[in-house]
Amino acid sequence: MILKKQFLFLFLLLAPVLNSLGQLRLPQVSPQAMLKQTIGLTTITVSYHTPGVKGRQIWGNLVPYGQVWRCGANEATLISFTDDVKINGEPLAAGTYSLFTLPENADKWFVIFNRDTILWGSEGYDAGKDALRVPMQSQGTTFYETLQYSFSDIQSKSGKLNLTWEKLNLSFFIAVEPFAKALNNLKADLTQVKPDDWSAYAQASQYLVQNNAEHELALSWINKSLAIKDTFYNNWVKAQLLAQKEEYLEAINLTKKAIKLGQNDPSNFSPLSALMERSLEEWRVKSLVRS
């Protein structure tokens, strides 16, 4: 009993000291890193720790085959999406996930998005909390001492996330659909537009034309733009819109008008002039077919 009391006293005495040791700010063996990328209107963030090879055999040894891996060091790697996405074509809801991989062998890998975000590495990993598990690509690469994440092949609606370490690159594709969010943004932004800002309505209409969507809304916006100021650009936008609606004769007339107005604004008109001329020829042919 006396020994127990002495042990308890010693523990209480040292507790503040032991607690402070956990708070010391010292260099980490595998420093924390964060990567952020916007695709369309969706922001993707990866938070991870960066282990080094340090002369070790990584694949099949430090990272065993047939076991879930934390995709980094220390805490589980976290990945977040501000909007719903598709991973290699499979849907994944917006949110934050622990990111794991499962290497079945040197060539066959799966990427896993798990809803438990407070794990230390893969300890306590529960497959029942997986939100998504899909195959991922693996290929050889040049030597990387330190594990790193990177994005590549970024386009308006897609991109690729890469994990590269030692002589291996793992990757998967992320697809987003920004149109609905962009449309809501446009509607909100246009309520704050100055009464004489013709370009805002023209740009908003052009976005709908590029997506071949919401033609009547696009028409109302471009007509507002034209009512404020008659320029080569908004005439050209309306011409494209009418062509999408197969109103080719009116599209041709508006393009001719745009070309004429463009002569007074050569710096902005010049990059579009060749496209306008090609469109004129294309729409002339289509108008003859329809007549």
GUGUZA-847800 format. One record per residue: residue in three letters; x negated, y, z of N, C-alpha, C, CB in turn. Coordinates in steps of 0.1 Angstrom, whole numbers, padded with zeros to 4 digits, always signed. Glycine has a CB too. Layout:
AlaXYZXYZXYZXYZ;...
END
This chain:
Met-0008-0012+0000+0000+0000+0000-0009+0013+0000+0009+0000+0012;Ile-0020+0012+0008-0029+0023+0009-0035+0026-0005-0040+0021+0019;Leu-0039+0015-0012-0045+0017-0025-0035+0023-0035-0050+0003-0030;Lys-0023+0018-0034-0013+0024-0043-0011+0039-0041+0001+0017-0041;Lys-0011+0043-0028-0009+0057-0025-0021+0065-0030-0007+0059-0010;Gln-0033+0059-0028-0045+0066-0033-0045+0068-0048-0058+0058-0029;Phe-0040+0057-0055-0040+0057-0070-0030+0068-0074-0036+0044-0075;Leu-0018+0068-0067-0008+0078-0071-0013+0092-0069+0005+0076-0063;Phe-0020+0094-0057-0026+0108-0055-0036+0112-0065-0032+0108-0041;Leu-0044+0102-0069-0054+0105-0079-0048+0108-0093-0064+0093-0081;Phe-0037+0101-0096-0030+0103-0109-0024+0117-0109-0019+0092-0111;Leu-0017+0121-0098-0011+0134-0097-0022+0145-0098-0003+0135-0085;Leu-0033+0143-0092-0044+0152-0092-0049+0155-0106-0055+0148-0083;Leu-0051+0143-0114-0057+0144-0127-0047+0147-0138-0064+0131-0130;Ala-0034+0146-0135-0024+0148-0146-0025+0161-0154-0010+0147-0140;Pro-0027+0172-0147-0028+0185-0154-0040+0185-0164-0029+0197-0145;Val-0051+0178-0159-0063+0178-0167-0061+0169-0179-0075+0173-0159;Leu-0055+0157-0177-0053+0148-0188-0043+0154-0198-0047+0135-0183;Asn-0033+0161-0193-0024+0168-0202-0030+0178-0211-0012+0174-0194;Ser-0040+0186-0205-0046+0196-0213-0055+0191-0224-0055+0205-0204;Leu-0061+0178-0222-0069+0172-0232-0061+0170-0245-0075+0159-0227;Gly-0048+0167-0243-0040+0164-0255-0037+0177-0263-0027+0158-0251;Gln-0041+0189-0257-0037+0201-0264-0050+0208-0269-0031+0211-0254;Leu-0061+0202-0268-0074+0208-0273-0073+0209-0288-0086+0200-0268;Arg-0078+0220-0293-0078+0222-0308-0091+0219-0313-0074+0237-0311;Leu-0092+0206-0318-0105+0201-0323-0103+0197-0338-0110+0189-0315;Pro-0114+0197-0346-0112+0192-0360-0106+0178-0361-0126+0193-0367;Gln-0097+0176-0370-0091+0163-0372-0099+0155-0382-0077+0165-0377;Val-0100+0142-0379-0107+0133-0388-0100+0133-0402-0108+0119-0383;Ser-0087+0133-0402-0079+0134-0414-0070+0146-0414-0070+0120-0416;Pro-0075+0158-0418-0068+0170-0417-0054+0170-0423-0077+0181-0422;Gln-0046+0178-0418-0032+0180-0423-0033+0188-0436-0023+0186-0413;Ala-0024+0185-0445-0023+0193-0457-0008+0194-0461-0031+0186-0469;Met-0005+0204-0469+0009+0206-0474+0009+0210-0488+0016+0216-0465;Leu+0018+0205-0496+0019+0208-0510+0033+0212-0513+0014+0196-0519;Lys+0035+0222-0521+0049+0227-0524+0049+0230-0539+0052+0240-0516;Gln+0060+0226-0545+0062+0228-0559+0077+0230-0562+0057+0216-0567;Thr+0080+0240-0571+0094+0242-0575+0096+0236-0589+0097+0257-0575;Ile+0106+0228-0591+0110+0223-0604+0124+0228-0606+0109+0207-0604;Gly+0126+0236-0617+0139+0242-0619+0142+0252-0607+0151+0231-0619;Leu+0152+0249-0599+0155+0257-0587+0153+0249-0575+0169+0263-0588;Thr+0147+0237-0576+0145+0228-0565+0131+0229-0559+0149+0214-0568;Thr+0130+0231-0546+0116+0231-0540+0113+0218-0534+0115+0243-0530;Ile+0102+0213-0537+0097+0200-0531+0085+0202-0523+0095+0189-0543;Thr+0085+0197-0510+0074+0199-0501+0069+0186-0496+0078+0208-0489;Val+0056+0184-0496+0050+0172-0491+0040+0176-0480+0042+0164-0503;Ser+0042+0170-0468+0033+0172-0457+0027+0159-0453+0041+0178-0445;Tyr+0013+0159-0453+0006+0147-0451-0008+0149-0444+0004+0140-0464;His-0015+0139-0441-0028+0140-0436-0038+0133-0446-0029+0133-0421;Thr-0050+0137-0446-0059+0134-0457-0071+0125-0453-0064+0147-0464;Pro-0069+0112-0453-0080+0103-0449-0091+0103-0460-0075+0089-0446;Gly-0103+0099-0457-0114+0097-0466-0117+0083-0468-0126+0105-0462;Val-0123+0079-0479-0127+0065-0482-0138+0061-0472-0132+0064-0496;Lys-0148+0069-0470-0159+0067-0460-0165+0053-0462-0154+0068-0446;Gly-0167+0049-0474-0174+0036-0477-0165+0024-0475-0186+0035-0469;Arg-0153+0025-0471-0144+0014-0468-0137+0008-0481-0134+0018-0458;Gln-0134-0004-0480-0125-0010-0491-0111-0006-0487-0127-0026-0491;Ile-0105+0001-0497-0091+0007-0494-0080-0003-0497-0089+0020-0501;Trp-0079-0006-0510-0067-0014-0515-0068-0029-0512-0065-0011-0530;Gly-0059-0034-0505-0059-0048-0501-0066-0051-0488-0065-0056-0512;Asn-0072-0040-0482-0079-0041-0470-0074-0031-0460-0095-0040-0472;Leu-0080-0019-0461-0074-0008-0452-0060-0006-0454-0082+0005-0454;Val-0055-0007-0467-0041-0006-0470-0038-0021-0475-0038+0005-0482;Pro-0033-0029-0466-0030-0043-0470-0019-0045-0480-0027-0052-0458;Tyr-0020-0054-0489-0009-0058-0498+0002-0065-0489-0014-0067-0509;Gly+0015-0062-0494+0026-0068-0487+0031-0061-0475+0023-0082-0484;Gln+0025-0050-0471+0029-0042-0460+0032-0028-0463+0018-0042-0449;Val+0041-0022-0456+0045-0008-0459+0034+0001-0454+0058-0004-0451;Trp+0030+0011-0462+0019+0021-0459+0024+0035-0458+0008+0020-0470;Arg+0018+0043-0449+0023+0056-0446+0020+0067-0456+0017+0060-0433;Cys+0012+0063-0467+0009+0073-0477+0000+0084-0472+0021+0078-0484;Gly-0008+0081-0463-0017+0092-0457-0023+0086-0444-0010+0105-0455;Ala-0025+0095-0434-0030+0091-0421-0021+0097-0411-0045+0096-0420;Asn-0024+0093-0398-0017+0098-0386-0001+0096-0388-0020+0113-0385;Glu+0006+0108-0386+0021+0107-0387+0025+0102-0401+0027+0120-0383;Ala+0037+0098-0402+0042+0094-0415+0043+0106-0424+0057+0088-0414;Thr+0039+0104-0436+0040+0115-0446+0055+0119-0448+0034+0111-0460;Leu+0057+0132-0449+0071+0137-0451+0072+0144-0464+0075+0147-0439;Ile+0084+0142-0470+0087+0148-0483+0101+0154-0482+0086+0139-0495;Ser+0103+0166-0487+0116+0172-0486+0120+0178-0499+0116+0184-0475;Phe+0133+0178-0502+0139+0183-0514+0151+0193-0510+0145+0171-0523;Thr+0151+0205-0516+0161+0214-0513+0174+0211-0520+0157+0228-0516;Asp+0174+0203-0530+0186+0199-0537+0186+0184-0540+0187+0207-0550;Asp+0197+0179-0544+0197+0165-0549+0188+0163-0561+0212+0160-0553;Val+0181+0151-0561+0172+0148-0572+0174+0134-0577+0157+0150-0568;Lys+0167+0130-0587+0166+0116-0592+0151+0112-0592+0173+0115-0606;Ile+0149+0101-0586+0135+0095-0585+0135+0083-0595+0131+0091-0570;Asn+0126+0085-0605+0126+0074-0615+0140+0070-0620+0118+0062-0610;Gly+0149+0081-0621+0162+0078-0626+0173+0075-0615+0162+0068-0636;Glu+0168+0073-0603+0178+0069-0592+0181+0081-0583+0172+0057-0584;Pro+0194+0083-0579+0197+0095-0572+0192+0094-0557+0212+0096-0572;Leu+0188+0106-0553+0184+0108-0539+0189+0121-0534+0168+0107-0537;Ala+0196+0121-0523+0202+0134-0517+0192+0143-0512+0212+0130-0506;Ala+0195+0156-0513+0187+0167-0507+0184+0163-0492+0193+0181-0508;Gly+0172+0167-0487+0169+0165-0474+0154+0161-0472+0177+0153-0468;Thr+0150+0157-0460+0136+0154-0456+0136+0139-0453+0131+0162-0444;Tyr+0125+0132-0459+0123+0118-0457+0109+0115-0453+0127+0111-0470;Ser+0107+0104-0446+0094+0098-0445+0090+0091-0458+0092+0088-0433;Leu+0078+0093-0463+0075+0087-0476+0065+0075-0473+0068+0098-0485;Phe+0069+0064-0478+0061+0052-0477+0059+0045-0491+0067+0041-0467;Thr+0049+0037-0492+0048+0028-0503+0046+0014-0499+0035+0032-0512;Leu+0050+0005-0508+0049-0009-0505+0041-0016-0517+0062-0017-0503;Pro+0028-0018-0515+0020-0025-0525+0021-0040-0524+0005-0021-0524;Glu+0029-0046-0533+0030-0060-0533+0017-0067-0537+0042-0065-0542;Asn+0010-0061-0547-0003-0065-0551-0010-0053-0558-0002-0077-0561;Ala-0021-0055-0564-0029-0044-0570-0021-0037-0580-0042-0049-0575;Asp-0011-0043-0587-0005-0037-0598+0010-0034-0596-0006-0046-0610;Lys+0016-0039-0585+0030-0037-0583+0033-0030-0570+0037-0051-0583;Trp+0038-0017-0572+0040-0008-0561+0055-0004-0561+0031+0004-0562;Phe+0060-0001-0548+0073+0006-0547+0071+0018-0538+0083-0004-0540;Val+0079+0029-0541+0079+0041-0533+0092+0040-0525+0078+0054-0542;Ile+0091+0044-0512+0102+0043-0503+0105+0057-0496+0099+0032-0492;Phe+0117+0060-0496+0122+0073-0489+0130+0068-0477+0130+0082-0499;Asn+0125+0071-0465+0132+0066-0453+0137+0078-0445+0122+0058-0445;Arg+0149+0076-0439+0156+0087-0432+0149+0090-0418+0170+0083-0430;Asp+0141+0081-0413+0135+0083-0400+0122+0092-0402+0131+0070-0393;Thr+0123+0104-0397+0112+0114-0400+0103+0117-0387+0118+0127-0405;Ile+0104+0108-0377+0096+0111-0365+0087+0099-0362+0105+0114-0353;Leu+0082+0092-0372+0074+0080-0370+0059+0083-0369+0077+0070-0381;Trp+0052+0075-0362+0037+0076-0362+0033+0066-0372+0031+0074-0348;Gly+0029+0070-0384+0025+0061-0395+0037+0052-0398+0013+0052-0391;Ser+0035+0039-0399+0046+0030-0402+0051+0023-0390+0041+0020-0413;Glu+0046+0027-0378+0051+0020-0365+0065+0023-0363+0042+0025-0353;Gly+0073+0013-0361+0088+0015-0359+0095+0016-0372+0090+0027-0351;Tyr+0089+0015-0384+0096+0016-0396+0107+0006-0397+0086+0013-0408;Asp+0119+0010-0401+0131+0002-0402+0136+0003-0417+0142+0007-0392;Ala+0135-0008-0424+0140-0008-0438+0155-0005-0439+0137-0022-0444;Gly+0162-0007-0428+0176-0004-0428+0179+0011-0429+0183-0009-0416;Lys+0169+0019-0427+0170+0034-0428+0165+0039-0441+0163+0041-0416;Asp+0161+0030-0450+0157+0035-0463+0168+0041-0471+0151+0023-0472;Ala+0166+0053-0476+0175+0060-0485+0174+0055-0499+0174+0075-0484;Leu+0161+0052-0503+0159+0048-0517+0145+0040-0517+0158+0060-0526;Arg+0145+0030-0526+0133+0022-0528+0132+0019-0543+0132+0009-0520;Val+0122+0024-0550+0121+0022-0565+0107+0019-0568+0126+0034-0573;Pro+0105+0012-0580+0091+0009-0584+0084+0022-0588+0091+0000-0596;Met+0071+0022-0586+0063+0034-0590+0051+0029-0599+0058+0042-0578;Gln+0045+0039-0606+0034+0036-0615+0021+0036-0607+0034+0046-0626;Ser+0012+0027-0611-0001+0027-0606-0011+0026-0618-0003+0015-0596;Gln-0022+0033-0617-0032+0032-0627-0046+0037-0622-0028+0041-0639;Gly-0056+0032-0628-0070+0035-0623-0073+0049-0627-0080+0025-0630;Thr-0082+0055-0619-0087+0069-0622-0101+0070-0617-0078+0079-0614;Thr-0107+0082-0618-0120+0085-0613-0120+0085-0598-0126+0098-0619;Phe-0131+0084-0592-0132+0083-0577-0128+0095-0570-0146+0079-0573;Tyr-0119+0094-0560-0116+0105-0551-0119+0101-0537-0100+0109-0553;Glu-0128+0108-0530-0131+0105-0517-0120+0107-0507-0144+0113-0512;Thr-0113+0119-0509-0102+0123-0500-0089+0121-0507-0104+0137-0496;Leu-0079+0115-0500-0065+0113-0505-0059+0127-0508-0057+0105-0495;Gln-0053+0128-0519-0046+0140-0522-0033+0138-0530-0056+0150-0530;Tyr-0024+0147-0529-0012+0147-0537-0013+0159-0547+0001+0149-0527;Ser-0006+0157-0558-0006+0167-0568+0007+0165-0577-0018+0167-0577;Phe+0011+0176-0583+0022+0176-0593+0017+0177-0607+0033+0187-0590;Ser+0023+0171-0616+0019+0172-0630+0031+0171-0639+0008+0162-0634;Asp+0029+0174-0652+0040+0173-0662+0052+0181-0658+0044+0158-0664;Ile+0050+0193-0653+0062+0201-0648+0069+0207-0660+0057+0212-0639;Gln+0082+0204-0660+0091+0210-0670+0103+0217-0663+0096+0199-0680;Ser+0112+0222-0671+0123+0229-0664+0132+0220-0656+0132+0236-0675;Lys+0132+0207-0659+0141+0198-0652+0134+0186-0646+0152+0194-0661;Ser+0121+0185-0647+0114+0173-0642+0100+0176-0639+0116+0162-0653;Gly+0094+0166-0633+0080+0167-0630+0075+0153-0624+0076+0178-0620;Lys+0062+0152-0622+0057+0140-0616+0049+0143-0604+0048+0132-0627;Leu+0051+0135-0593+0043+0136-0581+0033+0125-0581+0052+0135-0568;Asn+0020+0128-0578+0009+0119-0579+0002+0118-0565-0001+0123-0589;Leu-0001+0106-0561-0009+0103-0549-0022+0097-0555-0002+0094-0539;Thr-0034+0103-0552-0046+0098-0558-0056+0096-0546-0052+0108-0568;Trp-0062+0084-0546-0072+0081-0536-0081+0070-0541-0065+0077-0522;Glu-0093+0070-0537-0103+0061-0542-0103+0061-0557-0101+0047-0536;Lys-0100+0049-0563-0100+0049-0578-0086+0045-0583-0110+0039-0583;Leu-0075+0049-0575-0062+0046-0579-0053+0058-0579-0056+0035-0569;Asn-0044+0059-0589-0034+0070-0589-0020+0063-0589-0036+0079-0602;Leu-0012+0068-0580+0002+0063-0578+0011+0075-0582+0005+0057-0564;Ser+0022+0072-0589+0030+0084-0593+0045+0079-0595+0025+0090-0606;Phe+0054+0089-0594+0068+0087-0597+0073+0100-0603+0076+0082-0585;Phe+0084+0099-0610+0090+0111-0617+0102+0116-0608+0095+0107-0631;Ile+0103+0129-0608+0114+0136-0601+0122+0144-0611+0108+0145-0590;Ala+0135+0142-0612+0143+0149-0621+0153+0158-0613+0151+0140-0631;Val+0156+0170-0618+0165+0179-0611+0175+0184-0621+0158+0191-0604;Glu+0186+0189-0616+0197+0195-0625+0200+0209-0620+0209+0186-0625;Pro+0193+0219-0625+0194+0232-0620+0206+0240-0625+0182+0240-0623;Phe+0213+0235-0635+0223+0243-0642+0234+0249-0632+0229+0236-0653;Ala+0240+0240-0625+0251+0244-0616+0247+0255-0606+0257+0232-0608;Lys+0235+0253-0600+0230+0262-0591+0226+0275-0597+0217+0257-0583;Ala+0220+0274-0609+0217+0287-0617+0229+0294-0621+0209+0283-0629;Leu+0240+0287-0624+0252+0294-0628+0258+0302-0616+0263+0284-0634;Asn+0258+0296-0605+0263+0303-0593+0254+0315-0590+0263+0293-0581;Asn+0241+0313-0591+0232+0324-0589+0235+0336-0599+0217+0320-0591;Leu+0237+0333-0611+0240+0343-0621+0253+0351-0618+0241+0337-0635;Lys+0263+0343-0614+0276+0350-0610+0274+0359-0599+0287+0339-0607;Ala+0266+0355-0589+0264+0363-0577+0255+0375-0581+0257+0355-0566;Asp+0245+0373-0589+0235+0384-0592+0242+0394-0601+0223+0378-0600;Leu+0251+0390-0609+0257+0400-0618+0266+0409-0611+0264+0393-0629;Thr+0271+0406-0599+0279+0415-0591+0271+0427-0586+0286+0407-0580;Gln+0258+0425-0586+0249+0436-0581+0242+0444-0592+0239+0430-0572;Val+0246+0440-0605+0239+0447-0616+0244+0461-0617+0242+0439-0629;Lys+0234+0470-0621+0238+0484-0623+0247+0485-0635+0225+0493-0625;Pro+0256+0495-0635+0266+0496-0646+0260+0498-0660+0275+0508-0644;Asp+0247+0503-0661+0241+0505-0674+0231+0495-0678+0235+0519-0674;Asp+0230+0483-0670+0220+0473-0673+0225+0463-0683+0216+0466-0659;Trp+0223+0466-0695+0228+0457-0706+0220+0443-0706+0227+0464-0720;Ser+0207+0445-0703+0198+0433-0704+0202+0422-0694+0184+0437-0701;Ala+0207+0425-0683+0211+0414-0673+0222+0406-0679+0215+0421-0660;Tyr+0232+0412-0684+0243+0404-0690+0238+0396-0702+0255+0413-0694;Ala+0229+0402-0710+0223+0395-0722+0215+0383-0717+0214+0404-0730;Gln+0207+0384-0707+0199+0373-0702+0208+0362-0696+0189+0378-0691;Ala+0218+0366-0689+0227+0356-0683+0234+0348-0694+0238+0363-0674;Ser+0238+0355-0705+0245+0349-0716+0235+0340-0723+0251+0359-0726;Gln+0223+0344-0725+0213+0336-0732+0210+0323-0724+0200+0344-0733;Tyr+0210+0323-0711+0208+0311-0703+0219+0301-0707+0208+0314-0688;Leu+0232+0305-0708+0243+0296-0711+0241+0291-0725+0256+0304-0709;Val+0237+0300-0734+0235+0296-0748+0224+0285-0748+0231+0308-0757;Gln+0213+0287-0741+0202+0277-0741+0207+0263-0736+0191+0282-0732;Asn+0217+0263-0727+0222+0251-0722+0235+0247-0729+0225+0253-0707;Asn+0239+0254-0739+0251+0251-0747+0263+0248-0739+0247+0239-0757;Ala+0265+0257-0729+0276+0255-0720+0283+0268-0717+0270+0249-0707;Glu+0295+0266-0711+0303+0278-0707+0304+0289-0717+0297+0284-0694;His+0309+0285-0729+0308+0294-0741+0317+0307-0738+0313+0287-0753;Glu+0329+0305-0733+0338+0317-0731+0332+0326-0720+0352+0312-0726;Leu+0326+0321-0710+0319+0330-0700+0307+0337-0707+0314+0321-0688;Ala+0300+0329-0715+0288+0335-0722+0293+0347-0731+0280+0325-0730;Leu+0304+0344-0738+0310+0355-0747+0314+0367-0739+0322+0349-0754;Ser+0320+0365-0727+0324+0377-0720+0312+0385-0715+0333+0373-0708;Trp+0301+0378-0711+0289+0385-0706+0282+0392-0718+0280+0375-0700;Ile+0281+0386-0729+0274+0392-0740+0282+0404-0746+0271+0382-0751;Asn+0295+0403-0745+0304+0415-0749+0302+0426-0740+0318+0410-0750;Lys+0300+0424-0727+0298+0434-0717+0284+0441-0720+0298+0429-0703;Ser+0275+0433-0724+0261+0438-0727+0262+0447-0739+0252+0426-0730;Leu+0269+0442-0750+0270+0450-0762+0278+0463-0759+0277+0442-0773;Ala+0288+0463-0751+0295+0475-0748+0287+0485-0741+0308+0472-0739;Ile+0277+0481-0733+0268+0490-0726+0258+0496-0736+0261+0484-0715;Lys+0252+0487-0744+0242+0492-0754+0241+0482-0765+0228+0494-0747;Asp+0241+0487-0777+0240+0478-0789+0226+0476-0793+0249+0484-0801;Thr+0220+0465-0791+0205+0462-0794+0204+0450-0803+0197+0460-0780;Phe+0192+0449-0808+0189+0437-0816+0190+0424-0808+0175+0438-0823;Tyr+0186+0425-0795+0186+0413-0787+0200+0407-0784+0178+0415-0774;Asn+0209+0416-0779+0222+0411-0775+0230+0407-0788+0229+0421-0767;Asn+0227+0413-0799+0234+0408-0811+0229+0395-0815+0231+0418-0823;Trp+0216+0392-0813+0210+0379-0816+0215+0368-0806+0195+0380-0815;Val+0217+0372-0794+0223+0362-0784+0237+0359-0788+0222+0368-0770;Lys+0245+0369-0792+0258+0366-0796+0259+0357-0809+0266+0379-0798;Ala+0250+0360-0818+0249+0352-0830+0246+0337-0827+0238+0358-0839;Gln+0237+0335-0818+0234+0321-0814+0247+0314-0808+0223+0320-0805;Leu+0254+0322-0799+0265+0317-0793+0276+0313-0803+0271+0327-0783;Leu+0279+0322-0813+0289+0319-0823+0285+0307-0831+0291+0332-0831;Ala+0272+0306-0834+0268+0294-0842+0271+0281-0834+0253+0295-0845;Gln+0269+0281-0821+0272+0270-0813+0287+0266-0814+0268+0272-0799;Lys+0295+0277-0816+0309+0275-0817+0313+0272-0832+0317+0287-0812;Glu+0303+0271-0840+0305+0268-0855+0312+0280-0862+0313+0255-0857;Glu+0310+0292-0857+0315+0304-0864+0303+0310-0871+0321+0314-0854;Tyr+0299+0303-0882+0286+0306-0889+0286+0319-0896+0283+0295-0898;Leu+0297+0323-0903+0297+0335-0910+0295+0347-0901+0310+0337-0918;Glu+0302+0347-0890+0300+0359-0880+0286+0358-0874+0311+0358-0869;Ala+0281+0346-0872+0267+0345-0867+0257+0350-0877+0264+0330-0863;Ile+0259+0348-0890+0250+0353-0900+0250+0368-0900+0254+0347-0914;Asn+0262+0374-0900+0264+0388-0900+0257+0395-0888+0279+0393-0901;Leu+0259+0389-0876+0252+0395-0864+0237+0393-0865+0258+0388-0852;Thr+0232+0383-0871+0218+0381-0872+0212+0391-0882+0214+0367-0877;Lys+0219+0394-0892+0214+0404-0902+0214+0418-0895+0224+0405-0914;Lys+0224+0420-0887+0224+0433-0879+0213+0433-0869+0238+0435-0872;Ala+0210+0422-0863+0199+0422-0853+0186+0424-0859+0199+0408-0846;Ile+0184+0418-0871+0171+0420-0878+0169+0435-0882+0171+0412-0891;Lys+0180+0442-0886+0179+0456-0890+0176+0464-0878+0193+0460-0896;Leu+0183+0461-0866+0180+0469-0854+0166+0466-0849+0191+0466-0843;Gly+0161+0454-0851+0148+0451-0846+0137+0459-0852+0146+0436-0849;Gln+0139+0465-0864+0129+0473-0870+0125+0485-0862+0133+0477-0884;Asn+0135+0489-0853+0132+0500-0844+0125+0496-0831+0145+0508-0842;Asp+0124+0483-0829+0117+0478-0817+0108+0467-0820+0128+0473-0806;Pro+0097+0470-0828+0089+0460-0834+0082+0451-0823+0079+0466-0843;Ser+0078+0457-0812+0070+0449-0802+0078+0437-0796+0065+0458-0791;Asn+0091+0440-0794+0100+0430-0789+0106+0421-0799+0111+0436-0780;Phe+0108+0427-0811+0115+0420-0822+0106+0410-0829+0120+0430-0832;Ser+0093+0413-0831+0084+0405-0838+0083+0391-0834+0070+0411-0838;Pro+0082+0387-0821+0081+0373-0817+0094+0365-0821+0079+0372-0802;Leu+0105+0372-0824+0118+0365-0827+0121+0365-0841+0129+0371-0819;Ser+0114+0373-0849+0118+0375-0863+0118+0362-0871+0109+0386-0869;Ala+0108+0354-0870+0107+0342-0878+0118+0332-0874+0094+0335-0876;Leu+0122+0331-0861+0133+0323-0857+0146+0328-0863+0133+0322-0842;Met+0148+0341-0863+0160+0346-0869+0162+0343-0883+0161+0361-0867;Glu+0151+0344-0891+0151+0341-0905+0154+0326-0907+0138+0345-0912;Arg+0148+0318-0900+0151+0303-0901+0165+0300-0898+0141+0295-0892;Ser+0170+0307-0887+0184+0304-0883+0194+0309-0894+0187+0311-0870;Leu+0191+0320-0900+0199+0325-0911+0201+0314-0922+0193+0338-0917;Glu+0189+0308-0926+0190+0298-0937+0198+0286-0932+0176+0294-0941;Glu+0195+0282-0920+0203+0270-0915+0217+0272-0914+0197+0266-0901;Trp+0222+0284-0910+0236+0287-0908+0243+0289-0922+0238+0299-0899;Arg+0235+0294-0931+0241+0296-0945+0244+0282-0950+0231+0303-0954;Val+0236+0272-0949+0238+0259-0953+0250+0253-0946+0226+0250-0951;Lys+0251+0255-0933+0262+0249-0925+0275+0256-0929+0259+0250-0910;Ser+0275+0269-0932+0287+0276-0935+0292+0271-0949+0285+0291-0936;Leu+0284+0267-0958+0288+0262-0971+0294+0248-0970+0276+0261-0981;Val+0288+0240-0961+0294+0227-0958+0308+0228-0953+0285+0219-0949;Arg+0310+0237-0944+0323+0239-0937+0334+0245-0947+0322+0247-0925;Ser+0329+0252-0957+0339+0259-0966+0345+0250-0976+0332+0271-0973;
END
